[in-house]
Amino acid sequence: MSRHHRYDSADIADFAHRAGDHNPVHTDADAGTQSRFGKRIAAAEHTISLMLGLAASWLAERGTAIGLGCSFRFTAAVREGDTLELRWQVTDTYFKSSLNGVIVCFEGTATNQDGLVAMRGNLEMLLQE
């Protein structure tokens, strides 16, 4: 499953504000321009939230979805103006009787318009039908 998301200045600043992340490279255009990135950058939790929402929505079409755990590794900054393809692939499923549901394991990437992977992740969710 996948979707695309474009990060514009208002989107980046709004998410950072709502998340309580007051790092100036997210909230201040001048700070972003003067940083090593040359532009405002998105907060890491911004892309994480979009990735988690994608998986949760996909599973929710199949039953009740409950997150169990995740990990993410950041490999490039997400800069203002970037469009990322957010993608998850199911790598394993198995029934867990103690949870009365199926554990669904995912591997994911967030890749920018130039083919640069900005983030990799792993996710486990419980699916109860």
Secondary structure as the mmCIF struct_conf table of DSSP 4:
data_model
#
loop_
_struct_conf.conf_type_id
_struct_conf.id
_struct_conf.beg_label_comp_id
_struct_conf.beg_label_asym_id
_struct_conf.beg_label_seq_id
_struct_conf.end_label_comp_id
_struct_conf.end_label_asym_id
_struct_conf.end_label_seq_id
STRN STRN1 SER A 2 ARG A 6
HELX_RH_AL_P HELX_RH_AL_P1 SER A 9 ALA A 19
TURN_TY1_P TURN_TY1_P1 GLY A 20 GLY A 20
HELX_RH_AL_P HELX_RH_AL_P2 PRO A 24 THR A 27
HELX_RH_AL_P HELX_RH_AL_P3 ALA A 29 GLN A 34
BEND BEND1 SER A 35 SER A 35
TURN_TY1_P TURN_TY1_P2 ARG A 36 PHE A 37
BEND BEND2 GLY A 38 LYS A 39
STRN STRN2 ILE A 41 ILE A 41
HELX_RH_AL_P HELX_RH_AL_P4 ALA A 44 ALA A 60
TURN_TY1_P TURN_TY1_P3 GLU A 61 ARG A 62
BEND BEND3 GLY A 63 GLY A 63
STRN STRN3 THR A 64 PHE A 74
BEND BEND4 ALA A 76 ALA A 76
STRN STRN4 ARG A 79 ARG A 79
TURN_TY1_P TURN_TY1_P4 GLU A 80 GLY A 81
STRN STRN5 THR A 83 LYS A 96
HELX_RH_3T_P HELX_RH_3T_P1 SER A 97 LEU A 99
TURN_TY1_P TURN_TY1_P5 ASN A 100 ASN A 100
STRN STRN6 GLY A 101 THR A 111
TURN_TY1_P TURN_TY1_P6 GLN A 113 ASP A 114
BEND BEND5 GLY A 115 GLY A 115
STRN STRN7 VAL A 117 GLN A 128
#
